[in-house]
Each structure stands twice: as C-alpha cells, then as structure tokens.
Amino acid sequence: MEKLIRNITGLIAMVFILMSCEKEPVETVYEELGNRNGVFISCEGNFMYGNASLSFYDEDEKKVFNQVFY
C-alpha cells in the first residue's frame, strides 16, 4: 500500500513538472536584401529529409545570408 501511494505521488509530481515546462517563441529577424549584386546558393539537402536551404552571397559586402526565401 505504501508503494502504491509513493508511485501515485511520484506520478502527480511528474505531471506538475511536465506541465510547468513552456517553450518560449523564437523571435524571427527579417533583413531586407533589396536590389543587391550577388548570387543565390541552393542546397538540396538530404533525400526525403526536407532540409533544403537557400542562401544569398552579396559580392559587394562579401557576406552570406542564410535561410533566404523570396
């Protein structure tokens, strides 16, 4: 009987611990590229994983902007 009460108490404690976890939203930063002189770089990603990406290389500033979507 004591083991049952301990298990139920542990279960209730775990429920409260898991309910208290809350994900904070990630703030997305948008940067306007405008009309720049550069090259788009596409990466197809792994087959069937859906992890493709599009980057932009600015030739004037010699800077790469990752995860660019138009």
PDB file of N, CA, C and O in Angstrom:
ATOM      1  N   MET A   1       0.826  -1.191   0.000  1.00  0.00           N
ATOM      2  CA  MET A   1       0.000   0.000   0.000  1.00  0.00           C
ATOM      3  C   MET A   1       0.871   1.255   0.000  1.00  0.00           C
ATOM      4  O   MET A   1       0.574   2.232  -0.688  1.00  0.00           O
ATOM      5  N   GLU A   2       1.954   1.213   0.785  1.00  0.00           N
ATOM      6  CA  GLU A   2       2.844   2.371   0.858  1.00  0.00           C
ATOM      7  C   GLU A   2       3.520   2.611  -0.495  1.00  0.00           C
ATOM      8  O   GLU A   2       3.737   3.755  -0.894  1.00  0.00           O
ATOM      9  N   LYS A   3       3.850   1.517  -1.197  1.00  0.00           N
ATOM     10  CA  LYS A   3       4.477   1.636  -2.510  1.00  0.00           C
ATOM     11  C   LYS A   3       3.510   2.249  -3.521  1.00  0.00           C
ATOM     12  O   LYS A   3       3.922   3.031  -4.378  1.00  0.00           O
ATOM     13  N   LEU A   4       2.242   1.902  -3.429  1.00  0.00           N
ATOM     14  CA  LEU A   4       1.226   2.453  -4.324  1.00  0.00           C
ATOM     15  C   LEU A   4       1.074   3.959  -4.106  1.00  0.00           C
ATOM     16  O   LEU A   4       0.978   4.716  -5.071  1.00  0.00           O
ATOM     17  N   ILE A   5       1.052   4.390  -2.864  1.00  0.00           N
ATOM     18  CA  ILE A   5       0.933   5.820  -2.547  1.00  0.00           C
ATOM     19  C   ILE A   5       2.167   6.568  -3.050  1.00  0.00           C
ATOM     20  O   ILE A   5       2.051   7.674  -3.578  1.00  0.00           O
ATOM     21  N   ARG A   6       3.330   5.975  -2.889  1.00  0.00           N
ATOM     22  CA  ARG A   6       4.566   6.601  -3.360  1.00  0.00           C
ATOM     23  C   ARG A   6       4.560   6.723  -4.888  1.00  0.00           C
ATOM     24  O   ARG A   6       4.988   7.745  -5.427  1.00  0.00           O
ATOM     25  N   ASN A   7       4.084   5.701  -5.583  1.00  0.00           N
ATOM     26  CA  ASN A   7       4.010   5.742  -7.044  1.00  0.00           C
ATOM     27  C   ASN A   7       3.019   6.800  -7.525  1.00  0.00           C
ATOM     28  O   ASN A   7       3.305   7.531  -8.473  1.00  0.00           O
ATOM     29  N   ILE A   8       1.870   6.883  -6.884  1.00  0.00           N
ATOM     30  CA  ILE A   8       0.865   7.884  -7.262  1.00  0.00           C
ATOM     31  C   ILE A   8       1.393   9.287  -6.992  1.00  0.00           C
ATOM     32  O   ILE A   8       1.196  10.188  -7.807  1.00  0.00           O
ATOM     33  N   THR A   9       2.058   9.482  -5.862  1.00  0.00           N
ATOM     34  CA  THR A   9       2.636  10.791  -5.538  1.00  0.00           C
ATOM     35  C   THR A   9       3.709  11.166  -6.562  1.00  0.00           C
ATOM     36  O   THR A   9       3.776  12.316  -6.997  1.00  0.00           O
ATOM     37  N   GLY A  10       4.533  10.218  -6.940  1.00  0.00           N
ATOM     38  CA  GLY A  10       5.560  10.469  -7.954  1.00  0.00           C
ATOM     39  C   GLY A  10       4.951  10.804  -9.307  1.00  0.00           C
ATOM     40  O   GLY A  10       5.448  11.677 -10.018  1.00  0.00           O
ATOM     41  N   LEU A  11       3.877  10.111  -9.660  1.00  0.00           N
ATOM     42  CA  LEU A  11       3.193  10.376 -10.920  1.00  0.00           C
ATOM     43  C   LEU A  11       2.592  11.777 -10.937  1.00  0.00           C
ATOM     44  O   LEU A  11       2.702  12.489 -11.935  1.00  0.00           O
ATOM     45  N   ILE A  12       1.968  12.167  -9.854  1.00  0.00           N
ATOM     46  CA  ILE A  12       1.389  13.512  -9.756  1.00  0.00           C
ATOM     47  C   ILE A  12       2.487  14.570  -9.818  1.00  0.00           C
ATOM     48  O   ILE A  12       2.313  15.604 -10.463  1.00  0.00           O
ATOM     49  N   ALA A  13       3.607  14.324  -9.157  1.00  0.00           N
ATOM     50  CA  ALA A  13       4.723  15.274  -9.201  1.00  0.00           C
ATOM     51  C   ALA A  13       5.264  15.405 -10.622  1.00  0.00           C
ATOM     52  O   ALA A  13       5.570  16.513 -11.064  1.00  0.00           O
ATOM     53  N   MET A  14       5.385  14.298 -11.339  1.00  0.00           N
ATOM     54  CA  MET A  14       5.869  14.347 -12.724  1.00  0.00           C
ATOM     55  C   MET A  14       4.910  15.111 -13.623  1.00  0.00           C
ATOM     56  O   MET A  14       5.343  15.845 -14.511  1.00  0.00           O
ATOM     57  N   VAL A  15       3.615  14.946 -13.401  1.00  0.00           N
ATOM     58  CA  VAL A  15       2.627  15.680 -14.199  1.00  0.00           C
ATOM     59  C   VAL A  15       2.793  17.176 -13.985  1.00  0.00           C
ATOM     60  O   VAL A  15       2.767  17.940 -14.950  1.00  0.00           O
ATOM     61  N   PHE A  16       2.964  17.608 -12.746  1.00  0.00           N
ATOM     62  CA  PHE A  16       3.144  19.035 -12.469  1.00  0.00           C
ATOM     63  C   PHE A  16       4.457  19.558 -13.056  1.00  0.00           C
ATOM     64  O   PHE A  16       4.507  20.684 -13.552  1.00  0.00           O
ATOM     65  N   ILE A  17       5.498  18.763 -13.003  1.00  0.00           N
ATOM     66  CA  ILE A  17       6.787  19.187 -13.563  1.00  0.00           C
ATOM     67  C   ILE A  17       6.688  19.338 -15.077  1.00  0.00           C
ATOM     68  O   ILE A  17       7.184  20.315 -15.637  1.00  0.00           O
ATOM     69  N   LEU A  18       6.050  18.375 -15.742  1.00  0.00           N
ATOM     70  CA  LEU A  18       5.932  18.440 -17.197  1.00  0.00           C
ATOM     71  C   LEU A  18       4.991  19.548 -17.648  1.00  0.00           C
ATOM     72  O   LEU A  18       5.187  20.128 -18.716  1.00  0.00           O
ATOM     73  N   MET A  19       3.983  19.846 -16.857  1.00  0.00           N
ATOM     74  CA  MET A  19       3.053  20.918 -17.215  1.00  0.00           C
ATOM     75  C   MET A  19       3.686  22.286 -17.050  1.00  0.00           C
ATOM     76  O   MET A  19       3.262  23.238 -17.705  1.00  0.00           O
ATOM     77  N   SER A  20       4.680  22.408 -16.201  1.00  0.00           N
ATOM     78  CA  SER A  20       5.288  23.711 -15.958  1.00  0.00           C
ATOM     79  C   SER A  20       6.274  24.100 -17.049  1.00  0.00           C
ATOM     80  O   SER A  20       6.647  25.270 -17.144  1.00  0.00           O
ATOM     81  N   CYS A  21       6.705  23.155 -17.872  1.00  0.00           N
ATOM     82  CA  CYS A  21       7.632  23.474 -18.962  1.00  0.00           C
ATOM     83  C   CYS A  21       6.876  24.200 -20.066  1.00  0.00           C
ATOM     84  O   CYS A  21       5.822  23.748 -20.514  1.00  0.00           O
ATOM     85  N   GLU A  22       7.423  25.321 -20.495  1.00  0.00           N
ATOM     86  CA  GLU A  22       6.775  26.110 -21.534  1.00  0.00           C
ATOM     87  C   GLU A  22       7.839  26.606 -22.509  1.00  0.00           C
ATOM     88  O   GLU A  22       8.843  27.188 -22.100  1.00  0.00           O
ATOM     89  N   LYS A  23       7.614  26.372 -23.796  1.00  0.00           N
ATOM     90  CA  LYS A  23       8.555  26.834 -24.804  1.00  0.00           C
ATOM     91  C   LYS A  23       8.328  28.313 -25.069  1.00  0.00           C
ATOM     92  O   LYS A  23       7.197  28.766 -25.242  1.00  0.00           O
ATOM     93  N   GLU A  24       9.426  29.053 -25.098  1.00  0.00           N
ATOM     94  CA  GLU A  24       9.332  30.461 -25.448  1.00  0.00           C
ATOM     95  C   GLU A  24       9.459  30.585 -26.959  1.00  0.00           C
ATOM     96  O   GLU A  24      10.298  29.920 -27.566  1.00  0.00           O
ATOM     97  N   PRO A  25       8.637  31.426 -27.569  1.00  0.00           N
ATOM     98  CA  PRO A  25       8.725  31.567 -29.028  1.00  0.00           C
ATOM     99  C   PRO A  25      10.048  32.201 -29.445  1.00  0.00           C
ATOM    100  O   PRO A  25      10.575  33.083 -28.766  1.00  0.00           O
ATOM    101  N   VAL A  26      10.568  31.737 -30.565  1.00  0.00           N
ATOM    102  CA  VAL A  26      11.824  32.256 -31.093  1.00  0.00           C
ATOM    103  C   VAL A  26      11.508  33.451 -31.980  1.00  0.00           C
ATOM    104  O   VAL A  26      10.675  33.369 -32.883  1.00  0.00           O
ATOM    105  N   GLU A  27      12.183  34.559 -31.708  1.00  0.00           N
ATOM    106  CA  GLU A  27      11.937  35.764 -32.496  1.00  0.00           C
ATOM    107  C   GLU A  27      12.665  35.654 -33.834  1.00  0.00           C
ATOM    108  O   GLU A  27      13.864  35.382 -33.880  1.00  0.00           O
ATOM    109  N   THR A  28      11.923  35.869 -34.921  1.00  0.00           N
ATOM    110  CA  THR A  28      12.490  35.803 -36.255  1.00  0.00           C
ATOM    111  C   THR A  28      12.957  37.186 -36.676  1.00  0.00           C
ATOM    112  O   THR A  28      12.219  38.166 -36.566  1.00  0.00           O
ATOM    113  N   VAL A  29      14.179  37.253 -37.155  1.00  0.00           N
ATOM    114  CA  VAL A  29      14.750  38.526 -37.597  1.00  0.00           C
ATOM    115  C   VAL A  29      14.698  38.570 -39.117  1.00  0.00           C
ATOM    116  O   VAL A  29      15.244  37.698 -39.793  1.00  0.00           O
ATOM    117  N   TYR A  30      14.036  39.593 -39.648  1.00  0.00           N
ATOM    118  CA  TYR A  30      13.938  39.767 -41.089  1.00  0.00           C
ATOM    119  C   TYR A  30      14.874  40.880 -41.524  1.00  0.00           C
ATOM    120  O   TYR A  30      14.885  41.964 -40.941  1.00  0.00           O
ATOM    121  N   GLU A  31      15.656  40.599 -42.554  1.00  0.00           N
ATOM    122  CA  GLU A  31      16.562  41.606 -43.089  1.00  0.00           C
ATOM    123  C   GLU A  31      16.266  41.762 -44.570  1.00  0.00           C
ATOM    124  O   GLU A  31      16.348  40.800 -45.333  1.00  0.00           O
ATOM    125  N   GLU A  32      15.925  42.964 -44.970  1.00  0.00           N
ATOM    126  CA  GLU A  32      15.601  43.242 -46.364  1.00  0.00           C
ATOM    127  C   GLU A  32      16.886  43.271 -47.186  1.00  0.00           C
ATOM    128  O   GLU A  32      17.805  44.035 -46.891  1.00  0.00           O
ATOM    129  N   LEU A  33      16.942  42.434 -48.216  1.00  0.00           N
ATOM    130  CA  LEU A  33      18.125  42.391 -49.058  1.00  0.00           C
ATOM    131  C   LEU A  33      18.098  43.475 -50.131  1.00  0.00           C
ATOM    132  O   LEU A  33      19.150  43.961 -50.546  1.00  0.00           O
ATOM    133  N   GLY A  34      16.917  43.853 -50.577  1.00  0.00           N
ATOM    134  CA  GLY A  34      16.815  44.888 -51.602  1.00  0.00           C
ATOM    135  C   GLY A  34      17.410  44.427 -52.925  1.00  0.00           C
ATOM    136  O   GLY A  34      17.461  43.231 -53.212  1.00  0.00           O
ATOM    137  N   ASN A  35      17.852  45.377 -53.718  1.00  0.00           N
ATOM    138  CA  ASN A  35      18.481  45.075 -55.010  1.00  0.00           C
ATOM    139  C   ASN A  35      19.985  45.043 -54.825  1.00  0.00           C
ATOM    140  O   ASN A  35      20.654  46.073 -54.906  1.00  0.00           O
ATOM    141  N   ARG A  36      20.497  43.887 -54.584  1.00  0.00           N
ATOM    142  CA  ARG A  36      21.932  43.731 -54.347  1.00  0.00           C
ATOM    143  C   ARG A  36      22.553  42.924 -55.466  1.00  0.00           C
ATOM    144  O   ARG A  36      21.881  42.156 -56.154  1.00  0.00           O
ATOM    145  N   ASN A  37      23.829  43.112 -55.631  1.00  0.00           N
ATOM    146  CA  ASN A  37      24.593  42.367 -56.615  1.00  0.00           C
ATOM    147  C   ASN A  37      25.135  41.118 -55.936  1.00  0.00           C
ATOM    148  O   ASN A  37      26.015  41.206 -55.079  1.00  0.00           O
ATOM    149  N   GLY A  38      24.614  39.955 -56.316  1.00  0.00           N
ATOM    150  CA  GLY A  38      25.060  38.741 -55.655  1.00  0.00           C
ATOM    151  C   GLY A  38      24.597  37.487 -56.356  1.00  0.00           C
ATOM    152  O   GLY A  38      24.101  37.524 -57.482  1.00  0.00           O
ATOM    153  N   VAL A  39      24.769  36.375 -55.665  1.00  0.00           N
ATOM    154  CA  VAL A  39      24.471  35.061 -56.217  1.00  0.00           C
ATOM    155  C   VAL A  39      23.630  34.283 -55.213  1.00  0.00           C
ATOM    156  O   VAL A  39      23.901  34.306 -54.012  1.00  0.00           O
ATOM    157  N   PHE A  40      22.597  33.589 -55.719  1.00  0.00           N
ATOM    158  CA  PHE A  40      21.819  32.688 -54.876  1.00  0.00           C
ATOM    159  C   PHE A  40      22.499  31.326 -54.855  1.00  0.00           C
ATOM    160  O   PHE A  40      22.955  30.833 -55.887  1.00  0.00           O
ATOM    161  N   ILE A  41      22.564  30.724 -53.674  1.00  0.00           N
ATOM    162  CA  ILE A  41      23.174  29.407 -53.499  1.00  0.00           C
ATOM    163  C   ILE A  41      22.094  28.481 -52.951  1.00  0.00           C
ATOM    164  O   ILE A  41      21.544  28.726 -51.877  1.00  0.00           O
ATOM    165  N   SER A  42      21.794  27.418 -53.693  1.00  0.00           N
ATOM    166  CA  SER A  42      20.761  26.487 -53.233  1.00  0.00           C
ATOM    167  C   SER A  42      21.399  25.168 -52.816  1.00  0.00           C
ATOM    168  O   SER A  42      22.293  24.647 -53.483  1.00  0.00           O
ATOM    169  N   CYS A  43      20.919  24.651 -51.704  1.00  0.00           N
ATOM    170  CA  CYS A  43      21.355  23.350 -51.204  1.00  0.00           C
ATOM    171  C   CYS A  43      20.126  22.453 -51.168  1.00  0.00           C
ATOM    172  O   CYS A  43      19.148  22.768 -50.491  1.00  0.00           O
ATOM    173  N   GLU A  44      20.168  21.352 -51.881  1.00  0.00           N
ATOM    174  CA  GLU A  44      19.014  20.466 -51.967  1.00  0.00           C
ATOM    175  C   GLU A  44      18.768  19.685 -50.684  1.00  0.00           C
ATOM    176  O   GLU A  44      17.663  19.182 -50.480  1.00  0.00           O
ATOM    177  N   GLY A  45      19.748  19.571 -49.832  1.00  0.00           N
ATOM    178  CA  GLY A  45      19.578  18.831 -48.587  1.00  0.00           C
ATOM    179  C   GLY A  45      19.622  17.330 -48.811  1.00  0.00           C
ATOM    180  O   GLY A  45      19.923  16.864 -49.910  1.00  0.00           O
ATOM    181  N   ASN A  46      19.322  16.583 -47.771  1.00  0.00           N
ATOM    182  CA  ASN A  46      19.315  15.120 -47.850  1.00  0.00           C
ATOM    183  C   ASN A  46      18.010  14.630 -48.454  1.00  0.00           C
ATOM    184  O   ASN A  46      16.964  15.255 -48.277  1.00  0.00           O
ATOM    185  N   PHE A  47      18.070  13.529 -49.156  1.00  0.00           N
ATOM    186  CA  PHE A  47      16.894  12.955 -49.796  1.00  0.00           C
ATOM    187  C   PHE A  47      15.859  12.548 -48.751  1.00  0.00           C
ATOM    188  O   PHE A  47      16.178  11.836 -47.799  1.00  0.00           O
ATOM    189  N   MET A  48      14.617  13.003 -48.932  1.00  0.00           N
ATOM    190  CA  MET A  48      13.458  12.682 -48.077  1.00  0.00           C
ATOM    191  C   MET A  48      13.552  13.278 -46.669  1.00  0.00           C
ATOM    192  O   MET A  48      12.824  12.835 -45.781  1.00  0.00           O
ATOM    193  N   TYR A  49      14.415  14.258 -46.437  1.00  0.00           N
ATOM    194  CA  TYR A  49      14.517  14.860 -45.111  1.00  0.00           C
ATOM    195  C   TYR A  49      13.912  16.256 -45.061  1.00  0.00           C
ATOM    196  O   TYR A  49      13.651  16.764 -43.971  1.00  0.00           O
ATOM    197  N   GLY A  50      13.683  16.888 -46.200  1.00  0.00           N
ATOM    198  CA  GLY A  50      13.077  18.214 -46.219  1.00  0.00           C
ATOM    199  C   GLY A  50      13.942  19.278 -45.572  1.00  0.00           C
ATOM    200  O   GLY A  50      13.418  20.175 -44.912  1.00  0.00           O
ATOM    201  N   ASN A  51      15.238  19.201 -45.742  1.00  0.00           N
ATOM    202  CA  ASN A  51      16.120  20.178 -45.103  1.00  0.00           C
ATOM    203  C   ASN A  51      16.884  21.008 -46.137  1.00  0.00           C
ATOM    204  O   ASN A  51      18.054  21.331 -45.936  1.00  0.00           O
ATOM    205  N   ALA A  52      16.222  21.350 -47.234  1.00  0.00           N
ATOM    206  CA  ALA A  52      16.845  22.192 -48.248  1.00  0.00           C
ATOM    207  C   ALA A  52      16.965  23.616 -47.722  1.00  0.00           C
ATOM    208  O   ALA A  52      16.232  24.022 -46.820  1.00  0.00           O
ATOM    209  N   SER A  53      17.907  24.373 -48.304  1.00  0.00           N
ATOM    210  CA  SER A  53      18.083  25.759 -47.870  1.00  0.00           C
ATOM    211  C   SER A  53      18.456  26.629 -49.064  1.00  0.00           C
ATOM    212  O   SER A  53      18.927  26.140 -50.091  1.00  0.00           O
ATOM    213  N   LEU A  54      18.235  27.924 -48.902  1.00  0.00           N
ATOM    214  CA  LEU A  54      18.576  28.903 -49.922  1.00  0.00           C
ATOM    215  C   LEU A  54      19.368  30.006 -49.255  1.00  0.00           C
ATOM    216  O   LEU A  54      18.922  30.594 -48.269  1.00  0.00           O
ATOM    217  N   SER A  55      20.546  30.289 -49.792  1.00  0.00           N
ATOM    218  CA  SER A  55      21.414  31.337 -49.252  1.00  0.00           C
ATOM    219  C   SER A  55      21.674  32.369 -50.339  1.00  0.00           C
ATOM    220  O   SER A  55      21.488  32.098 -51.526  1.00  0.00           O
ATOM    221  N   PHE A  56      22.100  33.541 -49.927  1.00  0.00           N
ATOM    222  CA  PHE A  56      22.437  34.611 -50.865  1.00  0.00           C
ATOM    223  C   PHE A  56      23.807  35.149 -50.510  1.00  0.00           C
ATOM    224  O   PHE A  56      24.062  35.506 -49.360  1.00  0.00           O
ATOM    225  N   TYR A  57      24.701  35.207 -51.510  1.00  0.00           N
ATOM    226  CA  TYR A  57      26.045  35.742 -51.311  1.00  0.00           C
ATOM    227  C   TYR A  57      26.101  37.130 -51.928  1.00  0.00           C
ATOM    228  O   TYR A  57      25.917  37.286 -53.135  1.00  0.00           O
ATOM    229  N   ASP A  58      26.356  38.141 -51.097  1.00  0.00           N
ATOM    230  CA  ASP A  58      26.471  39.520 -51.556  1.00  0.00           C
ATOM    231  C   ASP A  58      27.920  39.764 -51.955  1.00  0.00           C
ATOM    232  O   ASP A  58      28.819  39.732 -51.115  1.00  0.00           O
ATOM    233  N   GLU A  59      28.140  40.009 -53.248  1.00  0.00           N
ATOM    234  CA  GLU A  59      29.502  40.178 -53.761  1.00  0.00           C
ATOM    235  C   GLU A  59      30.144  41.475 -53.286  1.00  0.00           C
ATOM    236  O   GLU A  59      31.358  41.531 -53.093  1.00  0.00           O
ATOM    237  N   ASP A  60      29.335  42.525 -53.093  1.00  0.00           N
ATOM    238  CA  ASP A  60      29.892  43.814 -52.682  1.00  0.00           C
ATOM    239  C   ASP A  60      30.409  43.775 -51.246  1.00  0.00           C
ATOM    240  O   ASP A  60      31.510  44.245 -50.960  1.00  0.00           O
ATOM    241  N   GLU A  61      29.600  43.210 -50.344  1.00  0.00           N
ATOM    242  CA  GLU A  61      29.975  43.166 -48.926  1.00  0.00           C
ATOM    243  C   GLU A  61      30.729  41.894 -48.553  1.00  0.00           C
ATOM    244  O   GLU A  61      31.252  41.779 -47.444  1.00  0.00           O
ATOM    245  N   LYS A  62      30.785  40.938 -49.483  1.00  0.00           N
ATOM    246  CA  LYS A  62      31.401  39.627 -49.225  1.00  0.00           C
ATOM    247  C   LYS A  62      30.785  38.979 -47.977  1.00  0.00           C
ATOM    248  O   LYS A  62      31.479  38.553 -47.054  1.00  0.00           O
ATOM    249  N   LYS A  63      29.440  38.926 -47.997  1.00  0.00           N
ATOM    250  CA  LYS A  63      28.677  38.421 -46.858  1.00  0.00           C
ATOM    251  C   LYS A  63      27.642  37.414 -47.359  1.00  0.00           C
ATOM    252  O   LYS A  63      27.079  37.582 -48.440  1.00  0.00           O
ATOM    253  N   VAL A  64      27.393  36.361 -46.564  1.00  0.00           N
ATOM    254  CA  VAL A  64      26.417  35.335 -46.915  1.00  0.00           C
ATOM    255  C   VAL A  64      25.203  35.470 -46.008  1.00  0.00           C
ATOM    256  O   VAL A  64      25.339  35.561 -44.788  1.00  0.00           O
ATOM    257  N   PHE A  65      24.014  35.484 -46.608  1.00  0.00           N
ATOM    258  CA  PHE A  65      22.753  35.496 -45.871  1.00  0.00           C
ATOM    259  C   PHE A  65      22.143  34.106 -46.006  1.00  0.00           C
ATOM    260  O   PHE A  65      21.810  33.677 -47.111  1.00  0.00           O
ATOM    261  N   ASN A  66      21.995  33.404 -44.889  1.00  0.00           N
ATOM    262  CA  ASN A  66      21.458  32.040 -44.902  1.00  0.00           C
ATOM    263  C   ASN A  66      19.953  32.043 -44.689  1.00  0.00           C
ATOM    264  O   ASN A  66      19.392  32.995 -44.147  1.00  0.00           O
ATOM    265  N   GLN A  67      19.302  30.957 -45.127  1.00  0.00           N
ATOM    266  CA  GLN A  67      17.859  30.748 -44.984  1.00  0.00           C
ATOM    267  C   GLN A  67      17.070  31.919 -45.577  1.00  0.00           C
ATOM    268  O   GLN A  67      16.204  32.492 -44.915  1.00  0.00           O
ATOM    269  N   VAL A  68      17.374  32.263 -46.816  1.00  0.00           N
ATOM    270  CA  VAL A  68      16.699  33.352 -47.523  1.00  0.00           C
ATOM    271  C   VAL A  68      15.583  32.742 -48.355  1.00  0.00           C
ATOM    272  O   VAL A  68      15.812  31.788 -49.098  1.00  0.00           O
ATOM    273  N   PHE A  69      14.381  33.283 -48.237  1.00  0.00           N
ATOM    274  CA  PHE A  69      13.249  32.804 -49.027  1.00  0.00           C
ATOM    275  C   PHE A  69      12.536  33.997 -49.630  1.00  0.00           C
ATOM    276  O   PHE A  69      12.198  34.952 -48.930  1.00  0.00           O
ATOM    277  N   TYR A  70      12.310  33.935 -50.940  1.00  0.00           N
ATOM    278  CA  TYR A  70      11.605  35.017 -51.639  1.00  0.00           C
ATOM    279  C   TYR A  70      10.239  34.563 -52.037  1.00  0.00           C
ATOM    280  O   TYR A  70       9.485  35.328 -52.637  1.00  0.00           O
TER     281      TYR A  70
END
